[in-house]
């Protein structure tokens, strides 16, 4: 009997764990068997973990369907010309921890660097810091990502990293080697770089919950709020006037830090760019994951810009999976306890830059919200049931108290 009870409890726990996800969506059935690109919709991605390790694809029998992640950068190629190398001052590496490269900035200001990297399979995280004396370093990029680090016909690849405009004499790029093998950085420099999109990549607009405008001291401040933390890769601004303008814009978020045992707020600059009437009002920004952001426009002595609208857009990330025609599949996300799945498909399928057919996700359902609504209607959670339990417990306590007092009194008489 005890063994049966234990098995029953384990079975219930396994079933609960298997359904422990916040959101799920259906994949449109496809016509033919084969590999498909599945764009992760915004409504699904906003509930997933930042690194998307909790994504799972399920067939109708409840079996996992192998997949691998493919960022949109896979379908972009960087053309580099007139490369000028920067002097690398030092190169240090701590095994299984990090690799650090310090190079000198030959210009007065800098906002872009071109890295020449030996072919490397996978992605790499990095951070960028700046200094004027190589003693005190300040942050520039906190969570940078490099993708598609291999060239199909050459042994190395150029990668362009963009960052906020700065005037540091020295720059330090630190690669994170804790969970991946080190890469070989051959050169650092500057060049004329052009990014060419091989496959059309549609951007998805992120819904905004509130936008507030504040005009103060020739500064236009735009406070943008989202429902949840959102991944943003691009900003588009609709401006109706004046006819000619050139303004500096700063995108930042509010952070908190502890100073002398008290918490204080400060601005963390995410990126800066120029808004000009002779340029497209579309701005690629470093990937930021925020629930609230601020865009500040310096008008100087000019009239304020007449902004009709501001839009934040998200670059898609694709799941590449082998799907069978006329079959139904489900995608789940929102379980922080899960780790990255280990599927064979990433090993036997070469990186694909060709335009695979698209399979879209629809009918996104927020599972935890539904469960909460159902649980709220359960009878044992109703107020009357709680008061009945309290009353019953009071009767039991009163009964035992009465008997205890009666026994004490009888003992005294004896």
N, C-alpha and C positions, 0 to 999 in steps of 0.2 A: 504493500500500500504506500509506504514512504517513497519507494522508487518511482511509482506511478505519479505521485504528487510532484516530485522533483522534475520529472520529465515534462509534466504539464506546465509547470512554471517556466522551464527553459524554453518550451515551445512558444508560450505567450510572449516571453521577452524577445525571442528572435523575431516574431511577427511584428512586435512593436518597433524594434530597431529597423527592420526592413522598410517600414513605412515612415520612418522619421525623416521627413523632408518638408520644407516650407512651401514649395511650389512645384507644380508639374504642368507639362504641356504636351500636346499631341503633335506628332509629325505627320504632315500630309502624306497620304499613300502615294507611292511613285509607280510609274508605269512599268519600268524594266528593272531587272537586277543589276547591281553595280555600285560603284563608289559615288557618293553624293557629298556636296558641301551643304552643311546645315548651319545657317547663320543663327547665332544665339540671340534671341530677341531681347530687347531692353527689359521687358516685363519679367523675364526669367533671370537675366543677368544681375538685376538689382538685388535679388535675394540670394544669389550664389556667393561663395567666398571670393575674395579678391583675386586669388590665383586660379579660380575655377576648378579646384581639385575635387569638388563634390558633385560634379556633373555626372549623370549616369543615363544611359539609354537602355530601355527595356522593351522586349518583344511581348507578344500577347500571352506567352507562357510564363512570364516573369523572369526570363533569362537576360543577363546583361549582354548588350551588343557592343563589341569592341569599337573604339574610335581613337582618333588622336586630334589634338588641338592644332589649328593652323591660323595664325594671326594674319590680318590683311596685309602686313608688310611683306609676306611671302610673294604677293603679287605685285610688288614694286621693285624696280631696279634703279640703282643710283649710278649715274654717269659722272665721272670725275675727270676734269682736265686742268692743266696748269697747276699740278700739285707742288706745293712748297713745304718742305719739311721743317718742323720745329725742333730745336735742340732739346733732347731728352737728358735731364740732369741726373736722374737716379732711377733705378729699377730694382725694387725689392719684392721678395715673395715669402710669405709664411705658409708652409705646407698645410693644405686642407683648410685654410682660413681666408687668405686674401692675397692679391697681387697689386702692387702700388707703383704707378708711373708718375713722375714729376717732370713737367716740361715747362720751358720758358715761353712766355707770350711776347712775341716781337712787336706787337702792335700796341697802340694806345688803348684801344678797346677791343673786345672780342665777344662774340656771341655764337660762334660755331667752330667746331673742330672736326677734322676728317681723320679717322683711324684706319690704318691698313692692317688687317688681321689675317693671319694664316687660317685656311679653311677649318671650320669648327662646326660640329654637329650639335645643334641645340641652341638655347638662348643663354644670355648672361646678364646678371644684374650688376649695376655699378653705381657709384656715387661720385660727385665732382665737387672739389673744394678749391678755394683760391687763397692766395697769400701774397704779401709784398716783401716778406723777410724769410720765408720758409720756416718760421717758428710758430707763428700764430695763424691757424687756418680757419677759414670761414666757409660755411656751406653754400653751394650754388645749386646742385641737383641732389636730392636726397634719395630718390628711388627711380633710377633710370633703368631702362631695359634695352638690350640689343637682341634683335631677332634675325633669322636667315643669314647666318654667318658663314656661308659657303658659296663659291662660284662654280657653275657647272663646267666651265672650260679652263679656268685658271686656278692656281694654287692659293690665291689670296683674294680678299674682297675688301672693298672700301665701304666704310660705314660712317655716316654723318650724324653727329650729335649736336643738337641745338640746345641752348640754355640762355638764361637772362643775360642781357648785356652787362658786362663788367669790365673793370680796368685793372684787375690783379696782374702783377708781373709774373706770377708763377701759378700754374694750375696743377692739380693732383687728381688723377683718376684712379679710383680704387675698385677693383673687381672682386666680387664676392665668390669665393671658391669653397664655401662650406658644404654646399650640396651639389657641386658640379666640378668637373675637371678644369684646370686652368687653361686659358687660351693664350695664344702667342701674338702679342701686339708687336708688329714689325716697325711701324712708323706712326708718327703723329704730325699733322700739319694742317694746312689750309689749301683750299682748291675751289675752283668753280664747279659746283655740284648741282646736278639736275636729277630729280626723282621722276621716273617714268612709270606710270601705272600700266601693267601688262594686262590685267583683267579689270573690267569696271567694278568699282567698289562703292556701292551706295551707302551713304551715311544715314544713321537713324537719329531722328530728332528726339531729344529727351524732354519729357513733360516737365513743366515748371509749375510749382505750387503757388509761388508769389514773386513779384518783382516790385521793388521799391526804388524810387528815384529821390536823390537828395542833392540840392544845389547849394554849395557853400564855398566861399572864398575862391571863386573862379574854378572850382572843382566840381565835376559831375560824378557822383557816387551812385552806382547801381548795385543794389543788394538782391541777389538771386537765391531763392530757396527751392530745394527739391523735396520730394516726399521721403526719399531715402538717400543714402550715399550713392552717388552716381559716378560712372566713369565718363569723363569728357575728353575729347580729342580735338574738337574744333569749335570755333565761335563764328557766328555770322550775325552781322549787324545791319539793320535797315535804317538808313539815314536819308532824310528828305531835304535837309538844308543845314547850313548855307551851301552855296555852290562850290566854294573853294575852302579847303581846310587841311591841316596837318597837325594832328594831336598825338601826344604820348599817352598810352593806356597801360595800366598796371592791374593785373589780376592777382588777387591775394585772398588768403583765408585767415580767420581768427583762430589763434592757438592760445593755450594756457600753459604757464610754467610756474614752478615754485621758486620764489626769491625770498630768502630769509624767512622761511616758514609761512609765507603768505603766497596765495595764488594771484598771478597777474596775467592780463591778456596782452597779446602782442600780434603784430601782423607778420605772416609768413608769405613772402612774395612767391607766387607760382610761376609767373612769366610776365614779360613786358613786350609790347609791340607798338607800332605806329599806325594810326588810322589816317589815311590820306584819301583825298577826293580823286586822285589820279590812279588809285590802285583798287583791286577787288577788295570788298569788305568781308573777306573770308580769311580766317586766321587759324592756322594749325598751331596747337599748343601742346606742351608736354603733357603726357597722360596724367590727369589729376582725378582723385577719388574723394569727392567732397559732398556734404549735404547742403552747405551754404558757402557761397563765394561772393566776393565783392569785385566789381570792375570800376576802377577809378580813372577818369579822363581829365587831363590837365588842359584847361581851356586858355590859360594865361590871360591875356587881355581881350580875347576874342569872344564873340557871342557863343553861347552854348550850342552844342549840336542838337538838331531836332531828330531824336531817335524814335523811329516808329516801332521798332521791335528788336529784340536780341534773342538769338537762338543758340542753344548748346547742342552739339551733335556728338554722336558716338560712332567710332570706327568699329566695324563688326569683327568678331572673332568667330571662326568657323569650326564646327565639328566635322571631321571627315570620317564617314563610316560606310560600310558595305550594307546596303539595304536590299530587301527582296520586294519585287513588284507586288502591288495589291495587298500588302500586309500593313498592319497598324503597329506603330511604335510610340513609346512614351519617353519623355525626358524629364528627369527630376533634379532638383537642386535645393540647397538650403540646409545642409547638414554639416556643421563645422567639425564634427568628429571624424569625418571621412578623410582619407589620404588619397594621393594620386593613384589611379588604377594602373596596373602593369599589364598592358595588352601587347600581343605580338604584332598587331597591325602597323604600329609605328616602326617596327624593324624591317618588315618585309615590303612595305610600301615606300617608294622613293618620294622625296618632297615634290609635290605636284604644283607646277605653276600654270598649267593649262586650265582652261575654264571648265571645271567639272559641272555637271547639272546641279541645280539647287533643289533642296527639299526644305520647306519652310515649317516652322513651329507655330502652332495656333492653339486656341482653346486653353490658354494658360489659367490654371486654377490655383488659388492660394489655399493649400490644404490645411494649414494650422488655423487659419481664420475660420474655416468651415467646421473643424473639430471643436473649436472654442464655442461656436454658436450652438452646436448640437449638445455639448456638455452643459451649456447654460440652461437648457430646457429639461435636464434630468431631474426626476422628482427628489432625489436625495440631496440636490443642491438648492432646493426651494426653501424659502424662509420658514414656511409652516412645518416642514420636515425637521429642520434644525430645532425649532422650539418644541416639537413633540419629543425629540431626543433629550433635550434639556429637562423637560417636565418628567419624562420617564426616569431619567437619572436621579432627579430630585426625590421622586417617590421611593426609589430603591434606597437612597441614602437615608431618607426619613425612616423607612421601615427598619433598617439596621440600627439606626440611632435609637429608635424607640425600644427595640429589643435589648440593646446594650444598657440603656438606662434602667430598664425593668430588671435585668439581671443584677445590676449593681445595687438596686434598692433591696432586692430579695436577699442578697448576701449580707447587707447591713442588718436586716431584721434577724437573720440567723445568728 
